């Protein structure tokens, strides 16, 4: 037995030495660096060989230990125990303290039944338990060391499903293992005695050696302490642990060194290590062939892990331990170097970013300059081509007017982008001049009408029927209607679908519609053609250059200059006609106050002053302020009456009033100035901001309670002649400057006076290089001082007007003409039956007719009716047009989707009949589509109120003519002066 033990010790020493040598060789191989490039060392092959040798030795060692552990060991006699135990330095208890197992066994057998005591099972158990009891009670140090070393080659066991209070039985062939700790104390092996007495029935002696011991889960067999990062090598617990795990001490030693270094670095005063956990960590470390364990893994082997972890995680604890000052210095230097490097890097990035931005900005600037130069060159080329074509048009105008020609109507509203974006349903506003189609009443004219939206089949059929021709659809983008004498084509640019919400003018949309341009080129091929636009825009030149046709109109720059309120006033002033007192080109607040004070002082009888923004159209941008709200006005009026008109003309008499006005005007405007259309400008401050940004005009309102406004449309021919095309008295809605319609012909001004004024204005426009269609706005009133009629020119628009478009429709439906010398609408009316006997040879009489035109009628409830339903409703109430008598009502529709805006013309023999028919139509339409609860948004009420005022004026004028003597009536000119 002793020889076997000696061989076992020798084998263990050999295995330990081999294991240690292999480990040292592995570490040496990892550090080898080959200096000679010519020599090639296959380190990977050598490492693989060492690994295979290590695994083979480990396997044989495990097999040997398993074989040894399975052998039945015979305990030495008690006499031999004493010299053996003397070799154990740690455990040498007195023999008297050991229990007498034989006597205890005999005492227990006395209490057993006889049958039970004589059974073979009891005898066998008795003989088997006796040596086991001796073995468990008298275990030598060598046996303990063998069992402990066997743990170095076993995998750690996982937790078992045993109950918490279950009794752990001691394994005689190996160390005790529990669910939490794989190794337990050897004292727990006395629990084997419980198996000897499980079958006894009688009472048991209450001896402490016979009681079963419950083993707690947290008991450690090999604990030892580390104080201030150091281990006492002579400590009993550490010596016991080291001696028990000598076979795997190499990996345990490395782990201990790492743990001690960690504890020293963090100045841990005391740490209790669990030997079993440390061995498990070493096994998971795979015998040192993996990387060193982490700090968390090292701390997990401590019994007081929570206290040590809290101490280690405390901020600044690292710098209290070993090398703390050096670590702190290193960290500070590292942070500082990092800061310097980071600062330099960020500065480099900023400079790089700045260089990139500068480069990209310069590239973009250069690119924009190139594009700008290219666009300027292209626009200059387009302008030169336009001038060349305009000269050709002027030289051949008379020939073109007398021959067959094609007119391309592009009713584009080339407003600025800010104005376009503020307008709702901009496409419908551009299509309000669809009545330009009726230029085909001239047999030599073919019309190509470019539409800003897609029209429905119902509208196309309606206009085809009005033109007395058959309509046919040509593709999805256009409609062509033809007759033996009249031709028209409606085209819609395809760019309408690409930019539905951008509010682009029609010329721009046509510019980006190559298919439509190609279609127009095909239609005008071989024919004389020219373009009639709307409000001029730079893209008009691009379209004309693409189609290679002239434009009947001025250059865009000239048009934009004189289409403003200030520019129009400049031309009118050059025409030497009467204009209201005022001043143009006001762009600052001080200039506004000084100009207004000067004008009010010079024209003290003016009761109201108007403010108009330069770039606005249609009466939307105007404001007014009444002088009666000025506190010093009565005093100024008394001063004027005291000095008289003759002395008032001198500057020294006006100086005091001027200073007084100048002091009170800012507060007067802030409290009493009002915009005419609050939906566009809710307050004076909003209006003033736009007024000062764009510039504007200050003008006096006519000093009369009865003022009539009229509009005259003229054609300034390229040959230098001026032709009056349309003239009508304006009809207003809720906002006086906003024109809704007119009465044609005008009856407010004598035709000769009107013709003279218009000719002078037209010649002034030609002198300023303005050609094409222009619209002149006038105001007429009676001067109370002289009781004479005065006519002021108050506005000038260089564009094709809505009134002129509706007049073309009127002339087409009646077949009449406008005689501006007599101021009459001459219509060929059928002869009545009573006249047939006396005038059998004559079939028609030329009579005067009157019409009321509404070009901007609006009612929100009309969107609920389709056009077919609207026509049935009108027919049911007798609203229609009589082609034989050439009287009645004609409608103009602008769109097929919203259907809220439309135009209407009523024609009658006299002005009163036309006004009454127009008012009745509005009333019927409103009653049929509205109720008392839901009136809807409309401008019918204001227009009806204005028509009622006009009818009352006509009635008063008629009574005044009856009261005049016959001779005086005969001497007076035949005209009807209507003031509204």
C-alpha positions, 0 to 999 in steps of 0.5 A: 500500500505504501509503495502504491502511494509512493508511486502515486506521489511520483506520478503526480510530481511528474505530471505537475512538472510536465504540465509546468514545462509545457506551459513555460514552453508555450509562453516562450513560443509566443514571445519568439521573434525571428530576427533572421529573415532567411530563417523560417520558423513554423510556430503554428505547427510547433504550437499545435504539437505542444497542444496535442502533447498536453491534451494526451498527457492530460487524458492519460492522467485523468484515466489513471486517476479514475482507475485509482479512485475506483480501487477499493482502499484498505484503511491501515490499522490504528497502530499505523495511523499515528506515524502517518498522521505525524506527517500531516502538519495541518491536522493532528487531532488526538485519538481520544476525540475520535468516536468508537465506531465498533461500540456504536455499532454494537449499541445500535444492533441491540435495539434492532429486532431479531429477524431484522438483525439476522437478515442477510441484508443487514449482515451485508450492510453491517460488514460493508458499513464497518470499513466505510465508517473507519474510512470516513473517520480516519482519512489520511492526508494523502487520501484528501490530497488525491481527491482534491487533485482529482478536481483539477480534471473535472468540469464544474457541476451545475446546480442540482434539483435537490431540496434546500433542506435535503441531507447531503450524503458523503461520497466515499470516493470523492469530495462532496459537491453541492449545488452552489459549491462543488467542494465541501468540508470532510466533516460532512462525511459522517452523514454516512451513518444515517444510511445504517439506521434508516430501517430501524424501528425502535428508539435511537440513542441520542448520541451526537455522532448518530445525528444527520448533519445538513450541509449549507450551500455556501460552505467553502472547503478551501477559503483563504484571505488576501490582505492588501493585495498580498497572500501570506504563503505560510498561512494554514488556509493557503497552504492547505489550498495550494497542497490540495490543487498542486496538479493545476497550480500553474493556471491557479497561480496566474489567476492569483497573480492577476487577482492580487494585482487587481486588489493592489491597484484598487487598494482593497484591504481585505478579500476572501477567496473561494478556492473552489470558484478560483479553480472553476475559473481556471478550468474555464480559462482553458489551461491558460491558452485563452486570454486573461480573465476580466476583472469581473471574472476575477472578482466573482471568486471572492466571498465578499464580492459585493463589498470589494465590487463597491470599493473598486467601482468607487470613483478615484479608487484606482489612484489610491492603490499601487501605482496610483500616482503614476496612473493618475499622471498618465491619465492626465497626460493622456487626457491633455494629449487627447484634448490637444489632438482633438482640438487640432483635429476639429480645427483641421475639420473646420478648415477642411469644411470651410475650404469645401464650402468656399470651393462649392460656393465658388463653383456654384457662383461660377456655374450661376454666372455661366448660366446667367450669361447664357440666359442673358445672351439667349434673352438678348437674342430673343429680344433682337429677334422680337424687334426684327419681327416687330419691324416686319409686322409694322411694315406689313400691318395693313396687308396683314389686316386685309388678308387671311391671318392666324391670331394666337391668343395667349391670355397670360397674366405675367404678374410677379411671383408674389402676386401670383401666389396670393391669387386663388384659382389663378388658372381660372383668372387667366381663362376669363378671356375665353371670349377672345374666340369670337375674333373669328367673326372676321372671315379672314381670321383663324384663332388659336386659343391657348387655355390655362386649364382643361375644359370639359366637353360641355363647355366646348360644345357650348362655344361651338354652338355659339359660333355656329360651327361643329366642334371636334376633339383633337386628342386629349390636349386640344379641341378644334372647331371648324366651319366653312368660314370660321376656324378656331382651335383650343389648346391646353399646354401639357405643363398644366399637369406638371405644375398644378399648384405653382400659379405659373403664367400661361406663357411659362407653361407654354414655354415648357410644353414642347408638344403644344408648341409643335402643334401650333407650328403645324397649325400656322405653317404657311400662314401669316400669324402673330401673338396677342398676349395678356400682361407681358412677361419675359417668357412671351419672347421665348414662346415667340422665338420658338414659334418664329412669329411676332407679338402684337405688343410692346417689349416686356421691359417697356410694358412692365415700366408703364403698366405701374400706377406711376408709369401710367400717370407719367404717360397720361401727364405727357398726353396733356389731358386732365388728371387728378391732383397727385404725385407718383413714385412715393417710396418712403414714409416721410415722402408720403407725409410731405407729399400728402401735406403739400397736395392737401394744402394746394387742393384744399377742396378735395374731400378724399385722397386715394393711395394706389400701389404700383404693381397691383391690378384690378383695384385690389391695392387701394386705400383712402382717407377722408379729410373731414377726420383731420382736426385742423381741416376746418381751420385750414378751410377758414384760412382759405376762404379768408385769403381767397383763391387769388392769395391762396396760390402764394407759398407764404399763405400756405406755409402755416397750413402745410406745417399744421397738416404735416404734424397731424397727417401721421396720426390721421392716417393711422386712425382713419385710413382704410384699404378698399379691399380688406380681404387683401389688406386687413389694416392700414399698416399692412397696406402701408408696408406693401405701399412703401416696398413697391412704391405708389401714387397719391391721388385726389378723389373727384370732389363730387358725390356722383362719379362715373367711371368708364373704361376705353379699350384701344388698339395701338397699331404697329403702323402708328394709328389708334383705334377705339375698340370698346367703351363702357361705364363700369359696374362695381361690387362691394369695393369701388375700384374693383370692376365686375362689369360694364354697360356698352356703349358708354353714356356718360361722356360726349363721344367727341370729348371721349374720342379726343382724350383717347386719341391723345393718350394713344399717341402718347403711348406710341411715343413711349414705344407702347403698341398693341392693346391698352385700356384707359380708365376715366372718371367723370363728374360735375364740378360744383364750382363751374357746374361743368363736366370734367373727365379725369384720366385715372388709370392705364393698363397695357394689356388685353382687357376682360371688357374687350373680350366680352365685347367681342362676344357681344358683337359676334352674337348681335352681328353689330358694330360700335360707332365711336363717332356717335357712341352707339351700338349699331345692330341690324334688327328685323323689320316689324310687320307694320313697317313691311308695307311702307318699306317692302324693299328694306329687310333690316333696320340698323337700330341702336342697342345696349348691353350690360356685361358682367365679366366677373360674376361669382356664386359659391353655390353654382358648383352644385350645378352642372352646366346642363342643369344650369341651362335647364333652370335658365330655360325654365325661367325664360332666360335665353337669347333670341337669335332673330331679335338678337336680344336676351342673355348669353353666358360665358363659362370659364371652367368645368370643375369649380363652376363658381365664376362665369360671365353674362351679357344681356342685350336690349333695345334700351339701356334700362331694359338691359339693366332690368334683364340683368338684375332679374337674371341675377335674382332668379339664379340666386333664388334657385340655388340658395335659400334663406338659411344658406346664401353662399358667397357671391357678389350679386347683392352689391351689383344689384344695389349698384344697378338699382342706383343706375336705374334711379339715375336714368329715371331722374335724367329722363324726367329732367329732359321732359321738363326742359322746353322743346326748343332747348331740347332740340338745341341740346345734343342727343345723349344720356348722361348717367352718373352713378 
